[in-house]
Amino acid sequence: MEWISVKDRLPEYKKRVILYAPSYSGRPIFEGILKQTDESGNVWEDAEKFIRTSITHWQSLPEPPKE
């Protein structure tokens, strides 16, 4: 899978994806969802809290393994 820039395209709302934020407190890659987009920027949510504009790239979650 390839990283997609948020400048090129955003994921569907509330679809769980992998997010990349180069300046996000020591954990730049994590799972989350796009909650909303407004004039102040994109609002993302991970398991812990809301994140505003630091997300630069995203990609779909991989398919689960087949047994």
Backbone as CSV, one residue per row, in Angstrom:
resi,resn,N_x,N_y,N_z,CA_x,CA_y,CA_z,C_x,C_y,C_z
1,MET,0.832,-1.182,0.000,0.000,0.000,0.000,0.877,1.245,0.000
2,GLU,0.339,2.285,-0.562,1.086,3.537,-0.654,0.426,4.604,0.224
3,TRP,1.258,5.506,0.731,0.752,6.626,1.503,0.074,7.614,0.568
4,ILE,-1.051,8.176,1.013,-1.800,9.173,0.248,-1.719,10.487,1.010
5,SER,-1.320,11.543,0.342,-1.241,12.854,0.983,-2.651,13.382,1.243
6,VAL,-2.848,14.004,2.403,-4.151,14.608,2.686,-4.421,15.789,1.752
7,LYS,-3.370,16.308,1.103,-3.558,17.368,0.114,-4.179,16.822,-1.168
8,ASP,-3.917,15.539,-1.462,-4.456,14.917,-2.676,-5.860,14.362,-2.481
9,ARG,-6.075,13.716,-1.319,-7.366,13.060,-1.089,-7.494,12.701,0.378
10,LEU,-8.695,12.779,0.901,-8.976,12.376,2.275,-9.712,11.036,2.271
11,PRO,-9.580,10.266,3.345,-10.349,9.022,3.421,-11.825,9.319,3.665
12,GLU,-12.652,8.314,3.519,-14.073,8.461,3.842,-14.209,8.777,5.329
13,TYR,-15.249,9.533,5.672,-15.502,9.833,7.073,-15.753,8.548,7.838
14,LYS,-15.205,8.480,9.023,-15.378,7.390,9.971,-14.878,6.041,9.464
15,LYS,-14.056,6.042,8.427,-13.410,4.808,7.968,-12.055,4.716,8.661
16,ARG,-11.804,3.622,9.354,-10.557,3.452,10.092,-9.404,3.257,9.117
17,VAL,-8.361,4.079,9.260,-7.196,4.057,8.375,-5.920,4.188,9.205
18,ILE,-4.779,4.032,8.546,-3.489,4.274,9.175,-3.111,5.724,8.885
19,LEU,-2.701,6.445,9.920,-2.380,7.867,9.796,-0.896,8.099,10.044
20,TYR,-0.355,9.127,9.391,1.034,9.524,9.605,1.085,10.998,9.969
21,ALA,1.748,11.290,11.075,1.931,12.671,11.531,3.374,12.817,11.985
22,PRO,4.213,13.505,11.220,5.635,13.578,11.549,5.941,14.247,12.886
23,SER,5.049,15.062,13.390,5.337,15.781,14.635,4.462,15.319,15.797
24,TYR,3.903,14.125,15.721,2.946,13.678,16.740,3.638,12.923,17.873
25,SER,4.008,13.580,18.905,4.544,13.089,20.172,5.173,11.696,20.166
26,GLY,6.155,11.503,19.329,6.924,10.277,19.377,6.276,9.044,18.778
27,ARG,5.058,9.148,18.295,4.365,8.004,17.717,3.752,8.445,16.397
28,PRO,4.555,8.569,15.343,4.068,9.195,14.118,3.096,8.362,13.290
29,ILE,3.046,7.038,13.494,2.132,6.208,12.715,1.161,5.530,13.671
30,PHE,-0.130,5.700,13.413,-1.148,5.124,14.286,-2.452,4.975,13.520
31,GLU,-3.409,4.314,14.117,-4.697,4.075,13.488,-5.684,5.133,13.956
32,GLY,-6.559,5.577,13.066,-7.547,6.573,13.443,-8.590,6.758,12.369
33,ILE,-9.473,7.728,12.572,-10.544,8.027,11.623,-10.647,9.532,11.396
34,LEU,-11.167,9.911,10.231,-11.455,11.313,9.943,-12.834,11.622,10.505
35,LYS,-12.911,12.541,11.457,-14.179,12.903,12.087,-14.910,13.992,11.320
36,GLN,-14.184,15.027,10.894,-14.820,16.125,10.184,-13.780,16.985,9.495
37,THR,-14.232,17.784,8.554,-13.396,18.770,7.883,-14.134,20.095,7.961
38,ASP,-13.431,21.123,8.394,-14.059,22.441,8.465,-13.033,23.504,8.099
39,GLU,-13.410,24.767,8.240,-12.523,25.857,7.822,-11.223,25.906,8.612
40,SER,-11.194,25.316,9.793,-9.960,25.331,10.586,-9.082,24.110,10.317
41,GLY,-9.541,23.184,9.496,-8.722,22.024,9.151,-9.456,20.711,9.359
42,ASN,-8.724,19.618,9.233,-9.284,18.292,9.412,-9.223,17.902,10.877
43,VAL,-10.235,17.210,11.344,-10.254,16.716,12.709,-10.234,15.194,12.645
44,TRP,-9.198,14.609,13.242,-8.996,13.167,13.259,-9.202,12.669,14.680
45,GLU,-9.491,11.400,14.812,-9.624,10.824,16.142,-8.880,9.491,16.169
46,ASP,-8.064,9.305,17.202,-7.472,7.997,17.419,-8.094,7.434,18.691
47,ALA,-7.561,6.380,19.194,-8.147,5.750,20.372,-8.057,6.637,21.614
48,GLU,-7.167,7.623,21.597,-6.928,8.419,22.788,-7.566,9.802,22.771
49,LYS,-7.560,10.473,21.602,-8.007,11.865,21.590,-8.192,12.370,20.164
50,PHE,-8.685,13.580,20.065,-8.818,14.251,18.770,-7.481,14.876,18.395
51,ILE,-7.184,14.881,17.106,-5.948,15.451,16.584,-6.352,16.426,15.489
52,ARG,-5.761,17.594,15.468,-6.129,18.541,14.420,-5.245,18.413,13.195
53,THR,-4.478,19.343,12.841,-3.887,19.432,11.507,-2.546,18.731,11.297
54,SER,-2.039,17.986,12.250,-0.695,17.429,12.082,-0.631,16.211,11.158
55,ILE,-1.744,15.654,10.746,-1.744,14.484,9.858,-1.367,14.932,8.448
56,THR,-0.366,14.269,7.857,0.050,14.628,6.498,-0.298,13.553,5.477
57,HIS,-0.365,12.277,5.909,-0.610,11.169,4.986,-1.480,10.102,5.655
58,TRP,-2.092,9.269,4.842,-2.899,8.163,5.350,-2.860,7.013,4.345
59,GLN,-3.278,5.836,4.786,-3.459,4.706,3.892,-4.494,3.762,4.490
60,SER,-5.121,2.981,3.642,-6.121,2.020,4.100,-5.460,0.957,4.964
61,LEU,-6.251,0.385,5.852,-5.746,-0.728,6.642,-5.543,-1.931,5.726
62,PRO,-4.541,-2.737,5.986,-4.351,-3.927,5.157,-5.449,-4.945,5.413
63,GLU,-5.630,-5.851,4.482,-6.580,-6.938,4.669,-6.077,-7.849,5.792
64,PRO,-6.981,-8.415,6.579,-6.521,-9.339,7.624,-5.920,-10.598,6.996
65,PRO,-5.067,-11.287,7.715,-4.463,-12.496,7.163,-5.502,-13.576,6.886
66,LYS,-5.212,-14.363,5.875,-6.086,-15.492,5.565,-5.486,-16.725,6.206
67,GLU,-6.318,-17.498,6.863,-5.824,-18.693,7.551,-5.611,-19.833,6.581
